[in-house]
Amino acid sequence: MSSASDPRILKVRDANFSYSRDESFIEGLSFSVGEGEFIGLLGANGSGKSTILKLCSGILRPSSGEVELWEKPLPEYSTKDRAKLISYLPQSLDASIPFKVKELVSMGLYPYDIPPSMTAGDALDLVGLTDKADAYLTDLSGGEKRRTFIAMTLLQGAGLLLLDEPLANLDIKYQIELIRLLKRLKADRNISVVMALHDINIAMQSERVMLIRKGNIVGSGPPGELLTNELIKEAF
């Protein structure tokens, strides 16, 4: 969908946003995401990572500035068309709903009048949960629940995954499993991933890190180069 000369699939230009009339939270935010990129948004709790992801997904709208998806302003997409291009996974997931795994994953088909070639079974196979298709969500481990929701987003067929703290409250084993899964999906399907994080060690697994403080990007680049003691102290 993107042109060969400019493979940026998401562009945020001079975006401003405020939760109250008296105080601006995000000012002049600008960045872009390329096809197949794996980006970590790193910052302390309350730094603005979730707000940035919501602006990128269209859940929130900037008071000024632009968010552009595949060279088209995000508000110009219908809800269904946007859902075919962006999958957003919030930090808090309602994992108590009495659905079977395959039922929840099938909800990823809601943007489509004509179902895509991928099936719920295909999505479960990608995340390694084929044997759990008939299990209830309430009976899964924390890592399996996260993978179930990721399978649902994959069934949407979106080329951009926006994940808000997907590793929160997971044991290190499941954190590693999810990082490996996302990297495999990026490599095999050229999916772009933007993931909010607060763990510096996990951020080192990203290709690019954007360091967030008070709603602003204080640094952006490869984690091995960006994450100096000085910048980490500034952000945290």
BELVENBEL-V360010 format. One record per run of one state. SS is the DSSP state (2 for helix, 1 for strand, 0 for the rest). FROM is the first residue (numbers start at 1). TO is the last residue. If there is no record, write none. Layout:
BEGIN
ss:SS from:FROM to:TO
ss:SS from:FROM to:TO
END
This chain:
BEGIN
ss:0 from:1 to:2
ss:1 from:3 to:3
ss:0 from:4 to:5
ss:1 from:6 to:6
ss:0 from:7 to:7
ss:1 from:8 to:17
ss:0 from:18 to:25
ss:1 from:26 to:34
ss:0 from:35 to:37
ss:1 from:38 to:42
ss:0 from:43 to:48
ss:2 from:49 to:57
ss:0 from:58 to:63
ss:1 from:64 to:69
ss:0 from:70 to:71
ss:1 from:72 to:73
ss:2 from:74 to:76
ss:0 from:77 to:78
ss:2 from:79 to:85
ss:1 from:86 to:89
ss:0 from:90 to:99
ss:1 from:100 to:100
ss:2 from:101 to:109
ss:0 from:110 to:119
ss:2 from:120 to:126
ss:0 from:127 to:129
ss:2 from:130 to:132
ss:0 from:133 to:135
ss:1 from:136 to:136
ss:2 from:137 to:139
ss:0 from:140 to:141
ss:2 from:142 to:155
ss:0 from:156 to:159
ss:1 from:160 to:164
ss:0 from:165 to:171
ss:2 from:172 to:189
ss:0 from:190 to:191
ss:1 from:192 to:197
ss:0 from:198 to:199
ss:2 from:200 to:203
ss:0 from:204 to:207
ss:1 from:208 to:213
ss:0 from:214 to:215
ss:1 from:216 to:221
ss:0 from:222 to:222
ss:2 from:223 to:226
ss:0 from:227 to:228
ss:2 from:229 to:235
ss:0 from:236 to:236
END
